[in-house]
């Protein structure tokens, strides 16, 4: 099967970039799904109980967002380039 996607660039630049970077985005989603959770588990596993008890729920959310951002940067994806 063959398919051609045709974009009017620069008018459809964001749509073009989204199509071109789709496999990179899928790779990052895989990383988020399988690796970020493991990374966060190991981050908290080695933490002393007294430090763990002082954490606020937003600390975990912030860490998770940072890990997602890092995964996007590592893949060379600027999410603002892909959405309107």
ChimeraX attribute file (.defattr): number of C-alpha atoms within 10 A of each C-alpha:
attribute: neighborCount
match mode: 1-to-1
recipient: residues
	/A:1	2
	/A:2	3
	/A:3	5
	/A:4	5
	/A:5	6
	/A:6	8
	/A:7	14
	/A:8	9
	/A:9	10
	/A:10	9
	/A:11	9
	/A:12	11
	/A:13	14
	/A:14	17
	/A:15	18
	/A:16	18
	/A:17	14
	/A:18	17
	/A:19	14
	/A:20	12
	/A:21	16
	/A:22	13
	/A:23	11
	/A:24	15
	/A:25	19
	/A:26	11
	/A:27	15
	/A:28	22
	/A:29	16
	/A:30	12
	/A:31	16
	/A:32	19
	/A:33	12
	/A:34	11
	/A:35	15
	/A:36	20
	/A:37	14
	/A:38	11
	/A:39	14
	/A:40	14
	/A:41	11
	/A:42	11
	/A:43	11
	/A:44	13
	/A:45	11
	/A:46	9
	/A:47	11
	/A:48	9
	/A:49	10
	/A:50	8
	/A:51	9
	/A:52	12
	/A:53	9
	/A:54	8
	/A:55	10
	/A:56	9
	/A:57	8
	/A:58	9
	/A:59	10
	/A:60	13
	/A:61	11
	/A:62	11
	/A:63	14
	/A:64	17
	/A:65	13
	/A:66	13
	/A:67	19
	/A:68	18
	/A:69	17
	/A:70	14
	/A:71	20
	/A:72	20
	/A:73	13
	/A:74	10
	/A:75	14
	/A:76	12
	/A:77	18
	/A:78	11
	/A:79	13
	/A:80	8
	/A:81	12
	/A:82	17
	/A:83	10
	/A:84	7
